[in-house]
């Protein structure tokens, strides 16, 4: 039982964490909470199965194409749904525009791909148990992503420019940083992270258009738990969510497992509204 | 020459009297086609069934027309693709009953669309024939012109329960479903039926179909002493995970349930082909192999389809047979009762033992569910050949 809780819990938690990071990367650059994160996760699985199983492309080529599609979708999201509403951000129109875009893509996927779950290929034929890719691949992707983001933000000029935009976009613009291009780049980066989450988790979650809403919600939970904008918080929150969800599956089972997750989520937010890793914001008086 | 108001009124009265007294209709009415409204879902998420049924219906109508039609009148099948969308089905009903003035409607072919369309067809007083399983779709008081040529959900559940309890002689059963309306309603209906048959439901639960790991559920079933798993869901991902988990656990209990268990989508998601062993899904006796042979009527039908170069590579025999039965039974009805709605319904109320390929149909004024309990059986899902399955082990041929 413990092995199953840990293996499935960490694997599914890593997918949630990656979706949480996708939310964060988009949010940091734009202050827009884009509801396209679940869509990117869903497409990671569907496009991966399409390129590798249906088109018969090599795994590496399939992965590169999936990431490229993710980057492209990120840019399209920024141009179509974020940029036009940034001027009136206090009205929260971006909630509708990003959600509408995500739903449109989901419906197109349902029409073109089908509404039944389809298999995702086993990329590395080793296993069973812990060696099965469905368990370690999402965790590996999560580790690579978090290390990569740390290196990007700390060691590169463009990474520091991302941080500057996230910290204070007005000051960054005053310093001459190209805010629009940096925002587009961060949406492209988020697109790649989101599709990577779906790609690496698809053997477990299958290539299924319905994964969008699940990933949208369960990917949001680690962001709320870990604190908005905190990637480390998202990873800790995601893994904790996965482990707790799987433990609840064993302990209470059925739909009560989902209820248990929501109850804990609400309790945590009541106790720490800023998230477990977030800092309490000072209120201007 | 001026025409007075009195002359017009007199003329109208004569015309009305002629119509009311059954004044001989113009000869053209005797040769004009018999219009049948047809509502298959040929596209959209529920279309695989519709495409299969459509193949049989079109073939039946084509052959009937080729052989001269019904007393010299051709059948005109006015087909409207519902796109698996109840709204589209409702719009098509209005067109077919009010503008096209069809003599009967065959369909919708999916329960979701039929639930929306049936009250409207009843309101427009047009006879209706459909193959949908939801029990509430047939009610002789609310929908006196609606008839069913397929089993009800209750019959389907009873067929599975009969197989587990009376054929396999298993008494301890785990009954689960996904959290959809269909899944939860099925469990809530079938569990009392199982208990009434003397079975002990040792585990019962509704499970989120998106849950990727069903091992906890199956471990609980195993710990409860379940001898069979009965999952009620149309979600291929959920059903394949049950088969995969059972296989990975090495737990040798039968899985008995809905037809999706035997679908190609479920098969595609299996980790190993052998995980489909000892999985039994609903099917229908007239279109199943018994000792390697189809019943004579079905075999003759398959030969006819092969001659017409209609294959089963992408569909199932029972879907095509159901469509064929729909087309041919409507032709029989019009041949014997004409096309007046009241005459059609009066005739349908007396149909007894109509020998279809898919099933034997009997209706009475009190019972418009035409499919016999005895023809709802279970089949071996891993035995698919030419669109049909073997009867599950334990049935007599």
HADDOCK unambig.tbl for C-alpha pairs under 7 A between the chains (distance, minus, plus):
assign (segid A and resid 114 and name CA) (segid B and resid 45 and name CA) 6.89 0.50 0.50
assign (segid A and resid 115 and name CA) (segid B and resid 45 and name CA) 5.85 0.50 0.50
assign (segid A and resid 116 and name CA) (segid B and resid 236 and name CA) 6.87 0.50 0.50
assign (segid A and resid 117 and name CA) (segid B and resid 236 and name CA) 6.88 0.50 0.50
assign (segid A and resid 117 and name CA) (segid B and resid 237 and name CA) 5.61 0.50 0.50
assign (segid A and resid 118 and name CA) (segid B and resid 269 and name CA) 6.51 0.50 0.50
assign (segid A and resid 119 and name CA) (segid B and resid 268 and name CA) 6.64 0.50 0.50
assign (segid A and resid 119 and name CA) (segid B and resid 269 and name CA) 5.28 0.50 0.50
assign (segid A and resid 204 and name CA) (segid B and resid 212 and name CA) 6.00 0.50 0.50
assign (segid A and resid 205 and name CA) (segid B and resid 212 and name CA) 5.86 0.50 0.50
assign (segid A and resid 249 and name CA) (segid B and resid 216 and name CA) 6.19 0.50 0.50
assign (segid A and resid 250 and name CA) (segid B and resid 216 and name CA) 4.91 0.50 0.50
assign (segid A and resid 253 and name CA) (segid B and resid 217 and name CA) 6.55 0.50 0.50
assign (segid A and resid 254 and name CA) (segid B and resid 205 and name CA) 5.96 0.50 0.50
assign (segid A and resid 254 and name CA) (segid B and resid 206 and name CA) 5.52 0.50 0.50
assign (segid A and resid 254 and name CA) (segid B and resid 207 and name CA) 4.32 0.50 0.50
assign (segid A and resid 254 and name CA) (segid B and resid 208 and name CA) 6.60 0.50 0.50
assign (segid A and resid 255 and name CA) (segid B and resid 206 and name CA) 6.25 0.50 0.50
assign (segid A and resid 255 and name CA) (segid B and resid 207 and name CA) 5.40 0.50 0.50
assign (segid A and resid 255 and name CA) (segid B and resid 208 and name CA) 5.94 0.50 0.50
